[in-house]
Amino acid sequence: MSFTLPIDDVLPQVISALRTTGRVVLQAPPGAGKTTRVPLAMLDANLTPGRIIMLEPRRLAARAAADRMAATLGEYVGQTVGFRMRGASAVSNETAIEVITEGILTRMLQQDPELSGVGAVIFDEFHERSLNSDLGLALCLEVAGALRSDLLLVAMSATLDAAPVAALMDAPIVTSQGRSFPVVPKWLDRPVGNQRLEIAVADLVLHALDSSPGSALVFLPGEGEIRRVEAALQGRLAPDCTVAPLFGAMDFKAQRAAVAPARTGRKVVLATSIA
């Protein structure tokens, strides 16, 4: 790892807590680096001979995390680091860290309540709270208490009030600093009126690009709204500005291209909450 991230300062505390208690709750703001650093640190520390499973709430996040960790190791996804989700996977006999979506863990527990071959389960972005993640943690705590005292459990979050989760898990809390960037809210002088959503959003995108440097990330409810705003922007942007839709039904190659920095010029990413 040739560069440092804020999470690096507390990784020794995380590893120490896992060696001592087998559980830890990690508070780390966005940008700290917890998603890609913690699993690799656990692997380097040889905490368990079993696989390290990390849950991600979204498919794009799962694949992106696996990509980043594999790149850090100088490998391809599917070697030391892999991923698994409904309809797609990249794992092998070498895989020691597996990034999965939440429903996969539920299925694993149904098929094998002991989680044979799994040494650690990491619940990333636990503050997002879903039925699958809550059920997964409850079942993992039950498994650890009744069948697998060696099962390591980690809950990680950017905004969660850690105390109740730590009490539930009987786990210490480790807190990391983050790396933030200034955010300046800008408000319109008046509401946009009775314009159609796609026209109003397109106008706001143009206004934002005219008044600020850099690219733009625009959140929209769904694919339909994204396609209509994309159409409304056609012919109205500078030649060096590209529009990149981003939603769940796209193939991963297109999703990855959408979130990649613009090689030249500027980019407008029209995204659902997948981003």
Secondary structure by P-SEA (a helix, b strand, c coil): cccccccccaaaaaaaaaacccbbbbbbcccccccccaaaaaaaaccccbbbbbbbccaaaaaaaaaaaaaaaccccccccccccccbbbbcccccbbbbcaaaaaaaaaacccccccccccccccccccaaaaaaaaaaaaaaacccccbbbbbbbccccaaaaaaaacbbbbbbbbbbbbbbbbbcccccccccaaaaaaaaaaaaaacccbbbbbbcccaaaaaaaaaaacccccccbbbbbbcccccaaaaaaaaccccccbbbbbccccc
